[in-house]
Amino acid sequence: MNEMKITELYDLSHTLAAPYLSQFTYPWEALAGLGEFIVELGKSLSKEEYEETGEQIWVAKTAVIAPTASITGPAIIGKGTQVRHCAFIRGNALVGDNAVVGNSTELKNVILFDHVQVPHYNYVGDSILGYCSHMGAGSITSNVKSDKKPVVVKAGKASLETGRKKVGGMLGDFVEVGCGTVINPGSIIGKNTSIYPLSMIRGYIPAGSVYKNQGEIAKKED
């Protein structure tokens, strides 16, 4: 299960959440206390670089926030980030530098590393998206099982209990998700992996892969 550890999925130099994430082994373990961490981090941010625009909402002065966007705290929006028309940030959101939260995109209980793009009609909940990862238009993370039971993370015959009813997707650095894809609860996508459009992701997808459909995963060629 080493491939699903935080140290294998993410370069922590690309997020303000590095000291928080480094406490945990697996990324979903960081979801429970994320809100509290964001509040404490927000209080420590430089007032020269960030301003508190609302209750427990800290926005970098170089970020661009559309007037139609809705942001509920706790939330931190990083330097140079764009939050576009009708974006809906529901709280417990740490959005990194130079990221894009696009038109009608919804975030809840998430960490977005620097340079993440969720630019068109995306839902990202109870998830962590690594450095330079990108979700194509209409792709979403599903964070609750249909039977409402706690999410189990599976990799082949191995499985790990999360103890949580809400776990979305954990995307490693440089993951590309095609348009219209559904990432099922507790899915882990290894770094440098590309997902074909209209895919349904379940379980663990190895790093450096091209996911075409269930059972057809090719290793990327150098």
Secondary structure, 3 states (H helix, E strand, C coil): CHHHCHHHHCCHHHCCCHHHHCCCCCHHHHCCCHHHHHHHHHHHCCCCCEEEEECCEEEECCCEECCCCEECCCEEECCCCEECCCCEECCCEEECCCCEEEECCEEEEEEECCCCEEEECCEEEEEEECCCCEECCCCEECCECCCCCCCEEEECCEEEECCCCECCEEECCCCEECCCCEECCCEEECCCCEECCCCEECCEECCCEEEEECCEEEECCC
